Amino acid sequence: MNGREWLARRMDERGMSYTRYDNSFPWIEDFPNAQKMFNGMLKTDWPKSLASAARQVHPAHASMFHGLGVHC
């Protein structure tokens, strides 16, 4: 999971201006709002969100990891 890409997509959805350079954002139009958006990433249930992707790209995932505490 790339947090910068995730945040850039959220800012794009909201029409927020920013400058992206390599692995950073040297300037963000509304930094406090961007920080609130980024904090939302912490509230995401990633195992649940990614489970459907795992099933789509790796149909044998559930059977391979059965009994190992990996839920999909």
mmCIF file of the N, C-alpha and C atoms, coordinates in Angstrom:
data_MODEL
# 
_entry.id   MODEL 
# 
loop_
_atom_site.group_PDB 
_atom_site.id 
_atom_site.type_symbol 
_atom_site.label_atom_id 
_atom_site.label_alt_id 
_atom_site.label_comp_id 
_atom_site.label_asym_id 
_atom_site.label_entity_id 
_atom_site.label_seq_id 
_atom_site.pdbx_PDB_ins_code 
_atom_site.Cartn_x 
_atom_site.Cartn_y 
_atom_site.Cartn_z 
_atom_site.occupancy 
_atom_site.B_iso_or_equiv 
_atom_site.pdbx_formal_charge 
_atom_site.auth_seq_id 
_atom_site.auth_comp_id 
_atom_site.auth_asym_id 
_atom_site.auth_atom_id 
_atom_site.pdbx_PDB_model_num 
ATOM 1   N N  . MET A 1 1  ? 0.849   -1.173  0.000  1.00 0.00 ? 1  MET A N  1 
ATOM 2   C CA . MET A 1 1  ? 0.000   0.000   0.000  1.00 0.00 ? 1  MET A CA 1 
ATOM 3   C C  . MET A 1 1  ? 0.888   1.228   0.000  1.00 0.00 ? 1  MET A C  1 
ATOM 4   N N  . ASN A 1 2  ? 0.684   2.069   -0.963 1.00 0.00 ? 2  ASN A N  1 
ATOM 5   C CA . ASN A 1 2  ? 1.441   3.305   -1.066 1.00 0.00 ? 2  ASN A CA 1 
ATOM 6   C C  . ASN A 1 2  ? 0.564   4.455   -0.571 1.00 0.00 ? 2  ASN A C  1 
ATOM 7   N N  . GLY A 1 3  ? 0.893   4.978   0.582  1.00 0.00 ? 3  GLY A N  1 
ATOM 8   C CA . GLY A 1 3  ? 0.095   6.026   1.195  1.00 0.00 ? 3  GLY A CA 1 
ATOM 9   C C  . GLY A 1 3  ? 0.068   7.308   0.395  1.00 0.00 ? 3  GLY A C  1 
ATOM 10  N N  . ARG A 1 4  ? 1.188   7.636   -0.253 1.00 0.00 ? 4  ARG A N  1 
ATOM 11  C CA . ARG A 1 4  ? 1.215   8.860   -1.047 1.00 0.00 ? 4  ARG A CA 1 
ATOM 12  C C  . ARG A 1 4  ? 0.290   8.764   -2.251 1.00 0.00 ? 4  ARG A C  1 
ATOM 13  N N  . GLU A 1 5  ? 0.279   7.615   -2.895 1.00 0.00 ? 5  GLU A N  1 
ATOM 14  C CA . GLU A 1 5  ? -0.621  7.437   -4.035 1.00 0.00 ? 5  GLU A CA 1 
ATOM 15  C C  . GLU A 1 5  ? -2.072  7.499   -3.570 1.00 0.00 ? 5  GLU A C  1 
ATOM 16  N N  . TRP A 1 6  ? -2.361  6.860   -2.449 1.00 0.00 ? 6  TRP A N  1 
ATOM 17  C CA . TRP A 1 6  ? -3.703  6.861   -1.882 1.00 0.00 ? 6  TRP A CA 1 
ATOM 18  C C  . TRP A 1 6  ? -4.148  8.299   -1.609 1.00 0.00 ? 6  TRP A C  1 
ATOM 19  N N  . LEU A 1 7  ? -3.274  9.089   -0.954 1.00 0.00 ? 7  LEU A N  1 
ATOM 20  C CA . LEU A 1 7  ? -3.616  10.473  -0.627 1.00 0.00 ? 7  LEU A CA 1 
ATOM 21  C C  . LEU A 1 7  ? -3.763  11.308  -1.895 1.00 0.00 ? 7  LEU A C  1 
ATOM 22  N N  . ALA A 1 8  ? -2.883  11.125  -2.864 1.00 0.00 ? 8  ALA A N  1 
ATOM 23  C CA . ALA A 1 8  ? -2.973  11.883  -4.119 1.00 0.00 ? 8  ALA A CA 1 
ATOM 24  C C  . ALA A 1 8  ? -4.310  11.628  -4.805 1.00 0.00 ? 8  ALA A C  1 
ATOM 25  N N  . ARG A 1 9  ? -4.755  10.400  -4.799 1.00 0.00 ? 9  ARG A N  1 
ATOM 26  C CA . ARG A 1 9  ? -6.050  10.095  -5.422 1.00 0.00 ? 9  ARG A CA 1 
ATOM 27  C C  . ARG A 1 9  ? -7.196  10.763  -4.684 1.00 0.00 ? 9  ARG A C  1 
ATOM 28  N N  . ARG A 1 10 ? -7.137  10.782  -3.350 1.00 0.00 ? 10 ARG A N  1 
ATOM 29  C CA . ARG A 1 10 ? -8.188  11.458  -2.579 1.00 0.00 ? 10 ARG A CA 1 
ATOM 30  C C  . ARG A 1 10 ? -8.187  12.949  -2.878 1.00 0.00 ? 10 ARG A C  1 
ATOM 31  N N  . MET A 1 11 ? -6.991  13.552  -2.930 1.00 0.00 ? 11 MET A N  1 
ATOM 32  C CA . MET A 1 11 ? -6.920  14.991  -3.209 1.00 0.00 ? 11 MET A CA 1 
ATOM 33  C C  . MET A 1 11 ? -7.400  15.287  -4.624 1.00 0.00 ? 11 MET A C  1 
ATOM 34  N N  . ASP A 1 12 ? -7.058  14.428  -5.580 1.00 0.00 ? 12 ASP A N  1 
ATOM 35  C CA . ASP A 1 12 ? -7.544  14.599  -6.954 1.00 0.00 ? 12 ASP A CA 1 
ATOM 36  C C  . ASP A 1 12 ? -9.066  14.546  -7.002 1.00 0.00 ? 12 ASP A C  1 
ATOM 37  N N  . GLU A 1 13 ? -9.662  13.609  -6.271 1.00 0.00 ? 13 GLU A N  1 
ATOM 38  C CA . GLU A 1 13 ? -11.120 13.483  -6.238 1.00 0.00 ? 13 GLU A CA 1 
ATOM 39  C C  . GLU A 1 13 ? -11.786 14.760  -5.741 1.00 0.00 ? 13 GLU A C  1 
ATOM 40  N N  . ARG A 1 14 ? -11.102 15.468  -4.840 1.00 0.00 ? 14 ARG A N  1 
ATOM 41  C CA . ARG A 1 14 ? -11.664 16.686  -4.250 1.00 0.00 ? 14 ARG A CA 1 
ATOM 42  C C  . ARG A 1 14 ? -11.193 17.957  -4.956 1.00 0.00 ? 14 ARG A C  1 
ATOM 43  N N  . GLY A 1 15 ? -10.392 17.792  -6.011 1.00 0.00 ? 15 GLY A N  1 
ATOM 44  C CA . GLY A 1 15 ? -9.916  18.951  -6.762 1.00 0.00 ? 15 GLY A CA 1 
ATOM 45  C C  . GLY A 1 15 ? -8.898  19.789  -6.005 1.00 0.00 ? 15 GLY A C  1 
ATOM 46  N N  . MET A 1 16 ? -8.199  19.192  -5.063 1.00 0.00 ? 16 MET A N  1 
ATOM 47  C CA . MET A 1 16 ? -7.219  19.906  -4.260 1.00 0.00 ? 16 MET A CA 1 
ATOM 48  C C  . MET A 1 16 ? -5.884  19.966  -5.008 1.00 0.00 ? 16 MET A C  1 
ATOM 49  N N  . SER A 1 17 ? -5.269  21.133  -5.021 1.00 0.00 ? 17 SER A N  1 
ATOM 50  C CA . SER A 1 17 ? -3.976  21.295  -5.683 1.00 0.00 ? 17 SER A CA 1 
ATOM 51  C C  . SER A 1 17 ? -2.840  20.870  -4.765 1.00 0.00 ? 17 SER A C  1 
ATOM 52  N N  . TYR A 1 18 ? -1.796  20.323  -5.364 1.00 0.00 ? 18 TYR A N  1 
ATOM 53  C CA . TYR A 1 18 ? -0.616  19.918  -4.614 1.00 0.00 ? 18 TYR A CA 1 
ATOM 54  C C  . TYR A 1 18 ? 0.543   19.759  -5.589 1.00 0.00 ? 18 TYR A C  1 
ATOM 55  N N  . THR A 1 19 ? 1.737   19.726  -5.046 1.00 0.00 ? 19 THR A N  1 
ATOM 56  C CA . THR A 1 19 ? 2.934   19.448  -5.817 1.00 0.00 ? 19 THR A CA 1 
ATOM 57  C C  . THR A 1 19 ? 3.506   18.144  -5.309 1.00 0.00 ? 19 THR A C  1 
ATOM 58  N N  . ARG A 1 20 ? 3.787   17.260  -6.233 1.00 0.00 ? 20 ARG A N  1 
ATOM 59  C CA . ARG A 1 20 ? 4.342   15.955  -5.872 1.00 0.00 ? 20 ARG A CA 1 
ATOM 60  C C  . ARG A 1 20 ? 5.750   15.865  -6.444 1.00 0.00 ? 20 ARG A C  1 
ATOM 61  N N  . TYR A 1 21 ? 6.692   15.493  -5.617 1.00 0.00 ? 21 TYR A N  1 
ATOM 62  C CA . TYR A 1 21 ? 8.073   15.343  -6.045 1.00 0.00 ? 21 TYR A CA 1 
ATOM 63  C C  . TYR A 1 21 ? 8.618   14.053  -5.450 1.00 0.00 ? 21 TYR A C  1 
ATOM 64  N N  . ASP A 1 22 ? 8.994   13.124  -6.320 1.00 0.00 ? 22 ASP A N  1 
ATOM 65  C CA . ASP A 1 22 ? 9.487   11.816  -5.891 1.00 0.00 ? 22 ASP A CA 1 
ATOM 66  C C  . ASP A 1 22 ? 8.545   11.207  -4.851 1.00 0.00 ? 22 ASP A C  1 
ATOM 67  N N  . ASN A 1 23 ? 9.036   11.069  -3.651 1.00 0.00 ? 23 ASN A N  1 
ATOM 68  C CA . ASN A 1 23 ? 8.315   10.374  -2.594 1.00 0.00 ? 23 ASN A CA 1 
ATOM 69  C C  . ASN A 1 23 ? 7.712   11.354  -1.578 1.00 0.00 ? 23 ASN A C  1 
ATOM 70  N N  . SER A 1 24 ? 7.389   12.571  -2.043 1.00 0.00 ? 24 SER A N  1 
ATOM 71  C CA . SER A 1 24 ? 6.915   13.572  -1.090 1.00 0.00 ? 24 SER A CA 1 
ATOM 72  C C  . SER A 1 24 ? 5.933   14.554  -1.738 1.00 0.00 ? 24 SER A C  1 
ATOM 73  N N  . PHE A 1 25 ? 5.301   15.339  -0.880 1.00 0.00 ? 25 PHE A N  1 
ATOM 74  C CA . PHE A 1 25 ? 4.436   16.436  -1.289 1.00 0.00 ? 25 PHE A CA 1 
ATOM 75  C C  . PHE A 1 25 ? 5.059   17.709  -0.707 1.00 0.00 ? 25 PHE A C  1 
ATOM 76  N N  . PRO A 1 26 ? 5.904   18.420  -1.456 1.00 0.00 ? 26 PRO A N  1 
ATOM 77  C CA . PRO A 1 26 ? 6.504   19.634  -0.907 1.00 0.00 ? 26 PRO A CA 1 
ATOM 78  C C  . PRO A 1 26 ? 5.495   20.754  -0.664 1.00 0.00 ? 26 PRO A C  1 
ATOM 79  N N  . TRP A 1 27 ? 4.343   20.699  -1.364 1.00 0.00 ? 27 TRP A N  1 
ATOM 80  C CA . TRP A 1 27 ? 3.310   21.716  -1.172 1.00 0.00 ? 27 TRP A CA 1 
ATOM 81  C C  . TRP A 1 27 ? 1.941   21.090  -1.352 1.00 0.00 ? 27 TRP A C  1 
ATOM 82  N N  . ILE A 1 28 ? 1.042   21.413  -0.432 1.00 0.00 ? 28 ILE A N  1 
ATOM 83  C CA . ILE A 1 28 ? -0.351  20.982  -0.512 1.00 0.00 ? 28 ILE A CA 1 
ATOM 84  C C  . ILE A 1 28 ? -1.216  22.207  -0.223 1.00 0.00 ? 28 ILE A C  1 
ATOM 85  N N  . GLU A 1 29 ? -2.153  22.448  -1.104 1.00 0.00 ? 29 GLU A N  1 
ATOM 86  C CA . GLU A 1 29 ? -3.030  23.624  -1.008 1.00 0.00 ? 29 GLU A CA 1 
ATOM 87  C C  . GLU A 1 29 ? -3.673  23.762  0.369  1.00 0.00 ? 29 GLU A C  1 
ATOM 88  N N  . ASP A 1 30 ? -4.229  22.691  0.881  1.00 0.00 ? 30 ASP A N  1 
ATOM 89  C CA . ASP A 1 30 ? -4.932  22.713  2.166  1.00 0.00 ? 30 ASP A CA 1 
ATOM 90  C C  . ASP A 1 30 ? -4.374  21.577  3.020  1.00 0.00 ? 30 ASP A C  1 
ATOM 91  N N  . PHE A 1 31 ? -3.233  21.856  3.649  1.00 0.00 ? 31 PHE A N  1 
ATOM 92  C CA . PHE A 1 31 ? -2.558  20.807  4.398  1.00 0.00 ? 31 PHE A CA 1 
ATOM 93  C C  . PHE A 1 31 ? -3.421  20.218  5.524  1.00 0.00 ? 31 PHE A C  1 
ATOM 94  N N  . PRO A 1 32 ? -4.110  21.035  6.334  1.00 0.00 ? 32 PRO A N  1 
ATOM 95  C CA . PRO A 1 32 ? -4.930  20.446  7.404  1.00 0.00 ? 32 PRO A CA 1 
ATOM 96  C C  . PRO A 1 32 ? -5.987  19.476  6.870  1.00 0.00 ? 32 PRO A C  1 
ATOM 97  N N  . ASN A 1 33 ? -6.616  19.811  5.758  1.00 0.00 ? 33 ASN A N  1 
ATOM 98  C CA . ASN A 1 33 ? -7.624  18.927  5.178  1.00 0.00 ? 33 ASN A CA 1 
ATOM 99  C C  . ASN A 1 33 ? -6.966  17.660  4.628  1.00 0.00 ? 33 ASN A C  1 
ATOM 100 N N  . ALA A 1 34 ? -5.805  17.812  4.003  1.00 0.00 ? 34 ALA A N  1 
ATOM 101 C CA . ALA A 1 34 ? -5.081  16.643  3.494  1.00 0.00 ? 34 ALA A CA 1 
ATOM 102 C C  . ALA A 1 34 ? -4.696  15.716  4.648  1.00 0.00 ? 34 ALA A C  1 
ATOM 103 N N  . GLN A 1 35 ? -4.293  16.297  5.778  1.00 0.00 ? 35 GLN A N  1 
ATOM 104 C CA . GLN A 1 35 ? -3.932  15.474  6.934  1.00 0.00 ? 35 GLN A CA 1 
ATOM 105 C C  . GLN A 1 35 ? -5.142  14.713  7.452  1.00 0.00 ? 35 GLN A C  1 
ATOM 106 N N  . LYS A 1 36 ? -6.304  15.355  7.471  1.00 0.00 ? 36 LYS A N  1 
ATOM 107 C CA . LYS A 1 36 ? -7.531  14.668  7.890  1.00 0.00 ? 36 LYS A CA 1 
ATOM 108 C C  . LYS A 1 36 ? -7.847  13.506  6.952  1.00 0.00 ? 36 LYS A C  1 
ATOM 109 N N  . MET A 1 37 ? -7.671  13.749  5.635  1.00 0.00 ? 37 MET A N  1 
ATOM 110 C CA . MET A 1 37 ? -7.906  12.667  4.665  1.00 0.00 ? 37 MET A CA 1 
ATOM 111 C C  . MET A 1 37 ? -6.945  11.513  4.929  1.00 0.00 ? 37 MET A C  1 
ATOM 112 N N  . PHE A 1 38 ? -5.686  11.852  5.142  1.00 0.00 ? 38 PHE A N  1 
ATOM 113 C CA . PHE A 1 38 ? -4.672  10.817  5.349  1.00 0.00 ? 38 PHE A CA 1 
ATOM 114 C C  . PHE A 1 38 ? -4.932  10.043  6.642  1.00 0.00 ? 38 PHE A C  1 
ATOM 115 N N  . ASN A 1 39 ? -5.398  10.735  7.673  1.00 0.00 ? 39 ASN A N  1 
ATOM 116 C CA . ASN A 1 39 ? -5.741  10.053  8.922  1.00 0.00 ? 39 ASN A CA 1 
ATOM 117 C C  . ASN A 1 39 ? -6.853  9.034   8.701  1.00 0.00 ? 39 ASN A C  1 
ATOM 118 N N  . GLY A 1 40 ? -7.718  9.285   7.719  1.00 0.00 ? 40 GLY A N  1 
ATOM 119 C CA . GLY A 1 40 ? -8.780  8.335   7.391  1.00 0.00 ? 40 GLY A CA 1 
ATOM 120 C C  . GLY A 1 40 ? -8.235  6.999   6.944  1.00 0.00 ? 40 GLY A C  1 
ATOM 121 N N  . MET A 1 41 ? -7.025  7.007   6.401  1.00 0.00 ? 41 MET A N  1 
ATOM 122 C CA . MET A 1 41 ? -6.401  5.758   5.978  1.00 0.00 ? 41 MET A CA 1 
ATOM 123 C C  . MET A 1 41 ? -6.192  4.820   7.178  1.00 0.00 ? 41 MET A C  1 
ATOM 124 N N  . LEU A 1 42 ? -5.964  5.405   8.344  1.00 0.00 ? 42 LEU A N  1 
ATOM 125 C CA . LEU A 1 42 ? -5.746  4.614   9.559  1.00 0.00 ? 42 LEU A CA 1 
ATOM 126 C C  . LEU A 1 42 ? -7.025  3.927   10.033 1.00 0.00 ? 42 LEU A C  1 
ATOM 127 N N  . LYS A 1 43 ? -8.165  4.452   9.627  1.00 0.00 ? 43 LYS A N  1 
ATOM 128 C CA . LYS A 1 43 ? -9.449  3.894   10.056 1.00 0.00 ? 43 LYS A CA 1 
ATOM 129 C C  . LYS A 1 43 ? -9.963  2.816   9.120  1.00 0.00 ? 43 LYS A C  1 
ATOM 130 N N  . THR A 1 44 ? -9.269  2.603   8.013  1.00 0.00 ? 44 THR A N  1 
ATOM 131 C CA . THR A 1 44 ? -9.701  1.614   7.036  1.00 0.00 ? 44 THR A CA 1 
ATOM 132 C C  . THR A 1 44 ? -9.380  0.208   7.532  1.00 0.00 ? 44 THR A C  1 
ATOM 133 N N  . ASP A 1 45 ? -10.321 -0.679  7.418  1.00 0.00 ? 45 ASP A N  1 
ATOM 134 C CA . ASP A 1 45 ? -10.104 -2.090  7.761  1.00 0.00 ? 45 ASP A CA 1 
ATOM 135 C C  . ASP A 1 45 ? -9.442  -2.749  6.552  1.00 0.00 ? 45 ASP A C  1 
ATOM 136 N N  . TRP A 1 46 ? -8.110  -2.660  6.478  1.00 0.00 ? 46 TRP A N  1 
ATOM 137 C CA . TRP A 1 46 ? -7.389  -3.121  5.299  1.00 0.00 ? 46 TRP A CA 1 
ATOM 138 C C  . TRP A 1 46 ? -7.552  -4.600  5.007  1.00 0.00 ? 46 TRP A C  1 
ATOM 139 N N  . PRO A 1 47 ? -7.490  -5.495  6.005  1.00 0.00 ? 47 PRO A N  1 
ATOM 140 C CA . PRO A 1 47 ? -7.706  -6.907  5.673  1.00 0.00 ? 47 PRO A CA 1 
ATOM 141 C C  . PRO A 1 47 ? -9.054  -7.143  4.993  1.00 0.00 ? 47 PRO A C  1 
ATOM 142 N N  . LYS A 1 48 ? -10.090 -6.487  5.492  1.00 0.00 ? 48 LYS A N  1 
ATOM 143 C CA . LYS A 1 48 ? -11.410 -6.634  4.887  1.00 0.00 ? 48 LYS A CA 1 
ATOM 144 C C  . LYS A 1 48 ? -11.444 -6.011  3.491  1.00 0.00 ? 48 LYS A C  1 
ATOM 145 N N  . SER A 1 49 ? -10.869 -4.828  3.362  1.00 0.00 ? 49 SER A N  1 
ATOM 146 C CA . SER A 1 49 ? -10.875 -4.141  2.072  1.00 0.00 ? 49 SER A CA 1 
ATOM 147 C C  . SER A 1 49 ? -10.086 -4.886  1.003  1.00 0.00 ? 49 SER A C  1 
ATOM 148 N N  . LEU A 1 50 ? -9.005  -5.513  1.403  1.00 0.00 ? 50 LEU A N  1 
ATOM 149 C CA . LEU A 1 50 ? -8.147  -6.193  0.437  1.00 0.00 ? 50 LEU A CA 1 
ATOM 150 C C  . LEU A 1 50 ? -8.540  -7.646  0.179  1.00 0.00 ? 50 LEU A C  1 
ATOM 151 N N  . ALA A 1 51 ? -9.440  -8.185  1.011  1.00 0.00 ? 51 ALA A N  1 
ATOM 152 C CA . ALA A 1 51 ? -9.832  -9.592  0.852  1.00 0.00 ? 51 ALA A CA 1 
ATOM 153 C C  . ALA A 1 51 ? -10.468 -9.851  -0.506 1.00 0.00 ? 51 ALA A C  1 
ATOM 154 N N  . SER A 1 52 ? -11.318 -8.949  -0.957 1.00 0.00 ? 52 SER A N  1 
ATOM 155 C CA . SER A 1 52 ? -11.949 -9.188  -2.256 1.00 0.00 ? 52 SER A CA 1 
ATOM 156 C C  . SER A 1 52 ? -10.923 -9.136  -3.379 1.00 0.00 ? 52 SER A C  1 
ATOM 157 N N  . ALA A 1 53 ? -9.945  -8.257  -3.262 1.00 0.00 ? 53 ALA A N  1 
ATOM 158 C CA . ALA A 1 53 ? -8.883  -8.202  -4.270 1.00 0.00 ? 53 ALA A CA 1 
ATOM 159 C C  . ALA A 1 53 ? -8.078  -9.497  -4.247 1.00 0.00 ? 53 ALA A C  1 
ATOM 160 N N  . ALA A 1 54 ? -7.792  -10.013 -3.064 1.00 0.00 ? 54 ALA A N  1 
ATOM 161 C CA . ALA A 1 54 ? -7.039  -11.266 -2.961 1.00 0.00 ? 54 ALA A CA 1 
ATOM 162 C C  . ALA A 1 54 ? -7.793  -12.405 -3.635 1.00 0.00 ? 54 ALA A C  1 
ATOM 163 N N  . ARG A 1 55 ? -9.099  -12.451 -3.439 1.00 0.00 ? 55 ARG A N  1 
ATOM 164 C CA . ARG A 1 55 ? -9.898  -13.505 -4.071 1.00 0.00 ? 55 ARG A CA 1 
ATOM 165 C C  . ARG A 1 55 ? -9.894  -13.375 -5.596 1.00 0.00 ? 55 ARG A C  1 
ATOM 166 N N  . GLN A 1 56 ? -9.897  -12.148 -6.088 1.00 0.00 ? 56 GLN A N  1 
ATOM 167 C CA . GLN A 1 56 ? -9.924  -11.931 -7.534 1.00 0.00 ? 56 GLN A CA 1 
ATOM 168 C C  . GLN A 1 56 ? -8.594  -12.256 -8.195 1.00 0.00 ? 56 GLN A C  1 
ATOM 169 N N  . VAL A 1 57 ? -7.503  -11.852 -7.583 1.00 0.00 ? 57 VAL A N  1 
ATOM 170 C CA . VAL A 1 57 ? -6.202  -12.044 -8.226 1.00 0.00 ? 57 VAL A CA 1 
ATOM 171 C C  . VAL A 1 57 ? -5.546  -13.365 -7.858 1.00 0.00 ? 57 VAL A C  1 
ATOM 172 N N  . HIS A 1 58 ? -6.023  -13.986 -6.777 1.00 0.00 ? 58 HIS A N  1 
ATOM 173 C CA . HIS A 1 58 ? -5.416  -15.236 -6.332 1.00 0.00 ? 58 HIS A CA 1 
ATOM 174 C C  . HIS A 1 58 ? -6.517  -16.162 -5.810 1.00 0.00 ? 58 HIS A C  1 
ATOM 175 N N  . PRO A 1 59 ? -7.261  -16.810 -6.714 1.00 0.00 ? 59 PRO A N  1 
ATOM 176 C CA . PRO A 1 59 ? -8.405  -17.633 -6.303 1.00 0.00 ? 59 PRO A CA 1 
ATOM 177 C C  . PRO A 1 59 ? -8.050  -18.735 -5.294 1.00 0.00 ? 59 PRO A C  1 
ATOM 178 N N  . ALA A 1 60 ? -6.825  -19.204 -5.282 1.00 0.00 ? 60 ALA A N  1 
ATOM 179 C CA . ALA A 1 60 ? -6.438  -20.275 -4.350 1.00 0.00 ? 60 ALA A CA 1 
ATOM 180 C C  . ALA A 1 60 ? -5.988  -19.743 -2.990 1.00 0.00 ? 60 ALA A C  1 
ATOM 181 N N  . HIS A 1 61 ? -6.042  -18.442 -2.804 1.00 0.00 ? 61 HIS A N  1 
ATOM 182 C CA . HIS A 1 61 ? -5.560  -17.824 -1.567 1.00 0.00 ? 61 HIS A CA 1 
ATOM 183 C C  . HIS A 1 61 ? -6.195  -18.445 -0.322 1.00 0.00 ? 61 HIS A C  1 
ATOM 184 N N  . ALA A 1 62 ? -7.507  -18.557 -0.312 1.00 0.00 ? 62 ALA A N  1 
ATOM 185 C CA . ALA A 1 62 ? -8.211  -19.085 0.869  1.00 0.00 ? 62 ALA A CA 1 
ATOM 186 C C  . ALA A 1 62 ? -7.786  -20.506 1.191  1.00 0.00 ? 62 ALA A C  1 
ATOM 187 N N  . SER A 1 63 ? -7.690  -21.369 0.192  1.00 0.00 ? 63 SER A N  1 
ATOM 188 C CA . SER A 1 63 ? -7.307  -22.760 0.465  1.00 0.00 ? 63 SER A CA 1 
ATOM 189 C C  . SER A 1 63 ? -5.846  -22.877 0.848  1.00 0.00 ? 63 SER A C  1 
ATOM 190 N N  . MET A 1 64 ? -4.998  -22.043 0.288  1.00 0.00 ? 64 MET A N  1 
ATOM 191 C CA . MET A 1 64 ? -3.561  -22.103 0.612  1.00 0.00 ? 64 MET A CA 1 
ATOM 192 C C  . MET A 1 64 ? -3.292  -21.678 2.055  1.00 0.00 ? 64 MET A C  1 
ATOM 193 N N  . PHE A 1 65 ? -4.050  -20.707 2.558  1.00 0.00 ? 65 PHE A N  1 
ATOM 194 C CA . PHE A 1 65 ? -3.783  -20.184 3.884  1.00 0.00 ? 65 PHE A CA 1 
ATOM 195 C C  . PHE A 1 65 ? -4.782  -20.660 4.937  1.00 0.00 ? 65 PHE A C  1 
ATOM 196 N N  . HIS A 1 66 ? -5.623  -21.627 4.579  1.00 0.00 ? 66 HIS A N  1 
ATOM 197 C CA . HIS A 1 66 ? -6.606  -22.165 5.513  1.00 0.00 ? 66 HIS A CA 1 
ATOM 198 C C  . HIS A 1 66 ? -5.894  -22.687 6.767  1.00 0.00 ? 66 HIS A C  1 
ATOM 199 N N  . GLY A 1 67 ? -6.405  -22.308 7.919  1.00 0.00 ? 67 GLY A N  1 
ATOM 200 C CA . GLY A 1 67 ? -5.849  -22.776 9.191  1.00 0.00 ? 67 GLY A CA 1 
ATOM 201 C C  . GLY A 1 67 ? -4.639  -22.004 9.682  1.00 0.00 ? 67 GLY A C  1 
ATOM 202 N N  . LEU A 1 68 ? -4.210  -21.001 8.961  1.00 0.00 ? 68 LEU A N  1 
ATOM 203 C CA . LEU A 1 68 ? -3.030  -20.223 9.358  1.00 0.00 ? 68 LEU A CA 1 
ATOM 204 C C  . LEU A 1 68 ? -3.377  -18.865 9.953  1.00 0.00 ? 68 LEU A C  1 
ATOM 205 N N  . GLY A 1 69 ? -4.656  -18.614 10.182 1.00 0.00 ? 69 GLY A N  1 
ATOM 206 C CA . GLY A 1 69 ? -5.073  -17.340 10.777 1.00 0.00 ? 69 GLY A CA 1 
ATOM 207 C C  . GLY A 1 69 ? -5.194  -16.214 9.771  1.00 0.00 ? 69 GLY A C  1 
ATOM 208 N N  . VAL A 1 70 ? -5.109  -16.541 8.502  1.00 0.00 ? 70 VAL A N  1 
ATOM 209 C CA . VAL A 1 70 ? -5.269  -15.530 7.465  1.00 0.00 ? 70 VAL A CA 1 
ATOM 210 C C  . VAL A 1 70 ? -6.703  -15.605 6.982  1.00 0.00 ? 70 VAL A C  1 
ATOM 211 N N  . HIS A 1 71 ? -7.436  -14.533 7.160  1.00 0.00 ? 71 HIS A N  1 
ATOM 212 C CA . HIS A 1 71 ? -8.852  -14.533 6.788  1.00 0.00 ? 71 HIS A CA 1 
ATOM 213 C C  . HIS A 1 71 ? -9.039  -13.823 5.462  1.00 0.00 ? 71 HIS A C  1 
ATOM 214 N N  . CYS A 1 72 ? -9.827  -14.433 4.580  1.00 0.00 ? 72 CYS A N  1 
ATOM 215 C CA . CYS A 1 72 ? -10.076 -13.791 3.289  1.00 0.00 ? 72 CYS A CA 1 
ATOM 216 C C  . CYS A 1 72 ? -11.480 -14.026 2.838  1.00 0.00 ? 72 CYS A C  1 
# 
